[in-house]
């Protein structure tokens, strides 16, 4: 699910760039320095996940994992996704460079929503956290499909048609990502629950509690 | 006798002239000359055996077209497969991307850690 060059009208592409840059700046501001290795890991996972193809009839769709990135990184997810998408578009030619802002919004906003929703829903028990993980794993892909529909609608496409097509094509991906996210949340909450805790506040604070 | 021979000779010449005229008359109106006689002749032949030959040629051409179409479709499929293979990033590209990510965040983390270390040593 990538938007290529020349699909969106220029105003929309530029607007998405501006909005994307603002959100990247906010996301970078919210990223704690001590979390950078975790952000790098999630970025690398996001970067590589697009190469995992799920065969679907004559074509194939690939994993998107905005849900997982959002759960792991919270506010930093947008930064991770923007970096991952930039490298994907430059190295893999996935999506165009002019549509990078739109692609970042399409994948990053669901990640932010998923991270927020997961923190709200996870509760204290592990079962509940796993269920919340499964929900946001599927929701991330669904939201990305909806935003794709909205963006292409600005280019003159039929919103409902595109959104339905994207949702239908990514149903297997939603199922897989729900399972993967649920498994990951279950595993991490047993082994290293602090990875699922997200920083509060501005984030410009290191592990020693020293404000920058 | 001489006149009879002469008549005979004259008759033969007349006959030959008639044959020649007939031959020329047959070819003349179409071709208008000896130069164009050759191309005109096959046309005449084709006209004579037109229905059977056209049918054959048509079926041959159709068979050839179907064969070529199949070949072309096969080539198109192969081309699409090759294109897809070319578009698929190789292992080297994947690792270079991971390297970029680790390098970028590694540098950021280094700067952050150095700043934190300097702050700490100032405070101590």
Interface residues (C-beta under 8 A of the other chain):
Chain A: X33 X34 X36 X37 X39 X40 X43 X44 X47 X48 X51 X83 X84 X87 X88 X91 X92 X93 X206 X208 X210 X212
Chain B: X87 X89 X93 X94 X96 X97 X98 X100 X101 X102 X104 X105 X106 X108 X109 X112 X113 X115 X116 X119 X120 X123
